[in-house]
């Protein structure tokens, strides 16, 4: 199984790329998603806890797969993960 997810949201800056696999090294810049304002929901911070990518890679590897991130600052990011087929 292979899953590929891409966006064109500007990529991950070079300084942050060095730490994306470290637990608790959040890459969010504390920005606010303005779309929530239209829904009259309190603004939600885009900053995370730094657990998503490291945990996802641990799970993928545990089950015999892998997870990789290809990113270019100013362009976008592609996340690809693979898992072996079930017998």
N, CA, C and O atoms as a DFTB+ gen file, in Angstrom:
348 C
 N C O
     1  1       0.851      -1.171       0.000
     2  2       0.000       0.000       0.000
     3  2       0.892       1.228       0.000
     4  3       1.851       1.314       0.767
     5  1       0.571       2.165      -0.859
     6  2       1.309       3.431      -0.887
     7  2       0.291       4.564      -0.890
     8  3      -0.658       4.559      -1.674
     9  1       0.500       5.537      -0.005
    10  2      -0.357       6.714       0.070
    11  2       0.530       7.938      -0.080
    12  3       1.552       8.069       0.593
    13  1       0.123       8.834      -0.978
    14  2       0.870      10.070      -1.217
    15  2      -0.084      11.238      -1.050
    16  3      -1.159      11.264      -1.649
    17  1       0.316      12.206      -0.231
    18  2      -0.486      13.401       0.009
    19  2       0.404      14.606      -0.274
    20  3       1.508      14.709       0.261
    21  1      -0.079      15.516      -1.117
    22  2       0.710      16.702      -1.478
    23  2      -0.096      17.964      -1.244
    24  3      -1.326      17.959      -1.308
    25  1       0.616      19.039      -0.973
    26  2      -0.022      20.346      -0.905
    27  2       0.883      21.384      -1.549
    28  3       2.038      21.105      -1.869
    29  1       0.366      22.538      -1.727
    30  2       1.128      23.661      -2.274
    31  2       1.056      24.837      -1.298
    32  3       0.877      25.989      -1.692
    33  1       1.201      24.508      -0.015
    34  2       1.032      25.503       1.041
    35  2       2.325      26.224       1.423
    36  3       2.373      26.870       2.470
    37  1       3.341      26.133       0.625
    38  2       4.554      26.885       0.914
    39  2       5.719      26.068       1.428
    40  3       6.819      26.600       1.581
    41  1       5.511      24.786       1.698
    42  2       6.617      23.937       2.128
    43  2       7.064      24.200       3.556
    44  3       6.505      25.036       4.265
    45  1       8.074      23.469       3.948
    46  2       8.647      23.581       5.297
    47  2      10.002      24.250       5.165
    48  3      10.831      23.840       4.353
    49  1      10.224      25.285       5.971
    50  2      11.488      26.017       5.854
    51  2      12.680      25.140       6.226
    52  3      12.542      24.174       6.976
    53  1      13.834      25.484       5.700
    54  2      15.046      24.666       5.845
    55  2      15.413      24.431       7.307
    56  3      15.846      23.334       7.658
    57  1      15.251      25.419       8.153
    58  2      15.606      25.273       9.571
    59  2      14.714      24.233      10.252
    60  3      15.186      23.432      11.059
    61  1      13.441      24.254       9.923
    62  2      12.492      23.328      10.532
    63  2      12.659      21.919       9.991
    64  3      12.426      20.953      10.718
    65  1      13.058      21.775       8.731
    66  2      13.223      20.459       8.111
    67  2      14.180      19.576       8.897
    68  3      14.016      18.357       8.931
    69  1      15.171      20.181       9.525
    70  2      16.157      19.409      10.283
    71  2      15.546      18.708      11.492
    72  3      16.131      17.767      12.027
    73  1      14.365      19.167      11.924
    74  2      13.791      18.684      13.182
    75  2      12.454      17.970      13.020
    76  3      11.824      17.637      14.023
    77  1      11.996      17.721      11.784
    78  2      10.646      17.177      11.627
    79  2      10.486      15.774      12.199
    80  3       9.362      15.352      12.469
    81  1      11.579      15.040      12.391
    82  2      11.476      13.685      12.939
    83  2      11.730      13.658      14.442
    84  3      11.710      12.587      15.047
    85  1      11.965      14.797      15.046
    86  2      12.199      14.872      16.494
    87  2      10.875      15.104      17.218
    88  3      10.097      15.982      16.845
    89  1      10.632      14.311      18.251
    90  2       9.420      14.492      19.035
    91  2       9.418      15.844      19.720
    92  3      10.457      16.315      20.182
    93  1       8.271      16.459      19.785
    94  2       8.018      17.740      20.452
    95  2       8.747      18.916      19.815
    96  3       8.990      19.926      20.475
    97  1       9.095      18.794      18.546
    98  2       9.681      19.903      17.791
    99  2       8.633      20.382      16.791
   100  3       8.717      20.075      15.602
   101  1       7.660      21.124      17.269
   102  2       6.540      21.569      16.436
   103  2       7.025      22.509      15.347
   104  3       7.876      23.368      15.579
   105  1       6.468      22.333      14.153
   106  2       6.863      23.169      13.027
   107  2       5.935      24.346      12.828
   108  3       6.261      25.261      12.071
   109  1       4.777      24.351      13.489
   110  2       3.831      25.457      13.337
   111  2       4.437      26.768      13.798
   112  3       5.286      26.808      14.688
   113  1       3.986      27.820      13.178
   114  2       4.521      29.139      13.505
   115  2       3.567      29.925      14.402
   116  3       3.739      31.128      14.600
   117  1       2.555      29.235      14.946
   118  2       1.594      29.908      15.794
   119  2       0.607      30.749      14.998
   120  3      -0.027      31.647      15.551
   121  1       0.471      30.468      13.702
   122  2      -0.455      31.212      12.869
   123  2      -1.877      30.819      13.245
   124  3      -2.094      29.820      13.931
   125  1      -2.827      31.599      12.798
   126  2      -4.225      31.297      13.044
   127  2      -4.914      31.055      11.716
   128  3      -4.681      31.774      10.744
   129  1      -5.750      30.055      11.679
   130  2      -6.503      29.748      10.474
   131  2      -7.719      30.666      10.421
   132  3      -8.658      30.491      11.198
   133  1      -7.713      31.626       9.529
   134  2      -8.775      32.623       9.448
   135  2     -10.108      32.040       8.993
   136  3     -11.152      32.657       9.203
   137  1     -10.089      30.863       8.375
   138  2     -11.341      30.262       7.928
   139  2     -12.273      29.983       9.090
   140  3     -13.493      30.001       8.923
   141  1     -11.715      29.725      10.269
   142  2     -12.559      29.435      11.426
   143  2     -13.335      30.663      11.865
   144  3     -14.411      30.533      12.448
   145  1     -12.815      31.851      11.599
   146  2     -13.516      33.075      11.982
   147  2     -14.860      33.163      11.266
   148  3     -15.829      33.655      11.844
   149  1     -14.939      32.700      10.035
   150  2     -16.175      32.740       9.268
   151  2     -17.231      31.826       9.875
   152  3     -18.425      32.054       9.686
   153  1     -16.811      30.807      10.593
   154  2     -17.737      29.848      11.199
   155  2     -18.111      30.231      12.620
   156  3     -18.817      29.486      13.300
   157  1     -17.644      31.384      13.070
   158  2     -17.882      31.851      14.437
   159  2     -17.410      30.840      15.480
   160  3     -18.041      30.639      16.518
   161  1     -16.287      30.218      15.168
   162  2     -15.633      29.289      16.087
   163  2     -14.364      29.984      16.563
   164  3     -13.696      30.639      15.762
   165  1     -14.011      29.866      17.833
   166  2     -12.763      30.502      18.276
   167  2     -11.593      30.090      17.388
   168  3     -11.487      28.931      16.986
   169  1     -10.723      31.038      17.089
   170  2      -9.582      30.764      16.206
   171  2      -8.744      29.620      16.735
   172  3      -8.501      29.504      17.937
   173  1      -8.313      28.790      15.826
   174  2      -7.481      27.650      16.183
   175  2      -6.062      27.898      15.723
   176  3      -5.840      28.306      14.583
   177  1      -5.119      27.662      16.578
   178  2      -3.720      27.822      16.220
   179  2      -3.292      26.700      15.298
   180  3      -3.719      25.559      15.471
   181  1      -2.447      27.011      14.310
   182  2      -1.919      25.994      13.420
   183  2      -0.673      25.335      13.996
   184  3      -0.142      24.392      13.409
   185  1      -0.205      25.821      15.132
   186  2       0.961      25.220      15.771
   187  2       0.554      23.880      16.374
   188  3      -0.514      23.756      16.974
   189  1       1.408      22.890      16.211
   190  2       1.110      21.572      16.752
   191  2       1.950      21.267      17.967
   192  3       2.561      22.156      18.561
   193  1       1.974      20.004      18.329
   194  2       2.746      19.554      19.484
   195  2       4.020      18.834      19.091
   196  3       4.801      18.448      19.961
   197  1       4.245      18.646      17.805
   198  2       5.458      17.975      17.361
   199  2       5.405      16.464      17.520
   200  3       6.434      15.822      17.729
   201  1       4.218      15.900      17.424
   202  2       4.074      14.455      17.576
   203  2       3.645      13.757      16.287
   204  3       3.953      12.579      16.105
   205  1       2.954      14.437      15.401
   206  2       2.340      13.821      14.233
   207  2       3.286      13.065      13.326
   208  3       3.132      11.856      13.156
   209  1       4.254      13.737      12.743
   210  2       5.170      13.064      11.814
   211  2       6.048      12.019      12.500
   212  3       6.186      10.916      11.972
   213  1       6.645      12.316      13.649
   214  2       7.461      11.277      14.290
   215  2       6.656      10.027      14.647
   216  3       7.128       8.910      14.432
   217  1       5.448      10.199      15.189
   218  2       4.629       9.043      15.538
   219  2       4.177       8.275      14.303
   220  3       4.177       7.044      14.303
   221  1       3.797       8.987      13.263
   222  2       3.366       8.320      12.034
   223  2       4.495       7.467      11.459
   224  3       4.259       6.354      10.989
   225  1       5.725       7.991      11.498
   226  2       6.854       7.216      10.971
   227  2       7.137       5.990      11.842
   228  3       7.446       4.918      11.320
   229  1       7.033       6.141      13.149
   230  2       7.232       5.003      14.054
   231  2       6.217       3.903      13.742
   232  3       6.581       2.731      13.649
   233  1       4.952       4.277      13.581
   234  2       3.920       3.283      13.270
   235  2       4.181       2.612      11.921
   236  3       4.085       1.390      11.801
   237  1       4.508       3.409      10.919
   238  2       4.783       2.829       9.594
   239  2       5.928       1.827       9.663
   240  3       5.832       0.731       9.110
   241  1       6.999       2.195      10.333
   242  2       8.153       1.291      10.430
   243  2       7.836       0.059      11.262
   244  3       8.320      -1.032      10.960
   245  1       7.036       0.218      12.299
   246  2       6.647      -0.920      13.129
   247  2       5.935      -1.978      12.297
   248  3       6.126      -3.176      12.504
   249  1       5.120      -1.528      11.361
   250  2       4.365      -2.448      10.516
   251  2       5.082      -2.792       9.220
   252  3       4.473      -3.350       8.307
   253  1       6.376      -2.467       9.125
   254  2       7.173      -2.868       7.976
   255  2       7.170      -1.899       6.808
   256  3       7.618      -2.248       5.715
   257  1       6.681      -0.707       7.017
   258  2       6.654       0.300       5.959
   259  2       7.592       1.452       6.268
   260  3       8.551       1.300       7.025
   261  1       7.314       2.584       5.687
   262  2       8.129       3.772       5.938
   263  2       7.325       5.017       5.610
   264  3       6.281       4.930       4.964
   265  1       7.795       6.160       6.044
   266  2       7.180       7.448       5.783
   267  2       8.283       8.418       5.413
   268  3       9.321       8.470       6.072
   269  1       8.056       9.189       4.354
   270  2       9.038      10.182       3.952
   271  2       8.335      11.489       3.638
   272  3       7.162      11.512       3.263
   273  1       9.069      12.570       3.799
   274  2       8.561      13.907       3.515
   275  2       9.493      14.565       2.513
   276  3      10.699      14.670       2.736
   277  1       8.920      14.999       1.421
   278  2       9.660      15.750       0.411
   279  2       9.066      17.155       0.415
   280  3       7.870      17.327       0.182
   281  1       9.885      18.140       0.674
   282  2       9.373      19.495       0.787
   283  2      10.333      20.490       0.165
   284  3      11.547      20.288       0.154
   285  1       9.774      21.552      -0.344
   286  2      10.575      22.631      -0.892
   287  2       9.944      23.935      -0.419
   288  3       8.793      24.241      -0.727
   289  1      10.724      24.685       0.329
   290  2      10.225      25.945       0.862
   291  2       9.738      26.835      -0.269
   292  3      10.432      27.025      -1.268
   293  1       8.552      27.374      -0.106
   294  2       7.976      28.244      -1.117
   295  2       7.168      27.509      -2.167
   296  3       6.500      28.146      -2.982
   297  1       7.211      26.178      -2.171
   298  2       6.511      25.396      -3.185
   299  2       5.436      24.499      -2.592
   300  3       4.269      24.600      -2.969
   301  1       5.812      23.631      -1.678
   302  2       4.850      22.708      -1.087
   303  2       5.514      21.485      -0.503
   304  3       6.741      21.379      -0.480
   305  1       4.697      20.562      -0.030
   306  2       5.189      19.370       0.648
   307  2       4.442      18.131       0.149
   308  3       3.242      18.178      -0.120
   309  1       5.169      17.040       0.033
   310  2       4.578      15.744      -0.280
   311  2       4.970      14.775       0.825
   312  3       6.147      14.629       1.155
   313  1       3.970      14.122       1.388
   314  2       4.188      13.095       2.404
   315  2       3.792      11.765       1.766
   316  3       2.703      11.635       1.206
   317  1       4.680      10.786       1.855
   318  2       4.447       9.477       1.250
   319  2       4.691       8.410       2.308
   320  3       5.738       8.387       2.956
   321  1       3.705       7.522       2.473
   322  2       3.959       6.398       3.359
   323  2       3.577       5.101       2.682
   324  3       2.671       5.038       1.851
   325  1       4.303       4.069       3.072
   326  2       4.081       2.751       2.512
   327  2       3.889       1.752       3.649
   328  3       4.464       1.888       4.729
   329  1       3.070       0.756       3.374
   330  2       2.869      -0.364       4.280
   331  2       2.834      -1.627       3.441
   332  3       2.313      -1.610       2.326
   333  1       3.379      -2.727       3.957
   334  2       3.376      -3.967       3.173
   335  2       1.946      -4.511       3.025
   336  3       1.071      -4.242       3.847
   337  1       1.747      -5.263       1.977
   338  2       0.459      -5.915       1.749
   339  2       0.249      -7.026       2.760
   340  3       1.198      -7.670       3.207
   341  1      -0.997      -7.238       3.108
   342  2      -1.314      -8.350       3.996
   343  2      -1.285      -9.648       3.188
   344  3      -1.691      -9.659       2.026
   345  1      -0.807     -10.744       3.790
   346  2      -0.746     -12.021       3.061
   347  2      -2.124     -12.561       2.741
   348  3      -2.245     -13.625       2.132
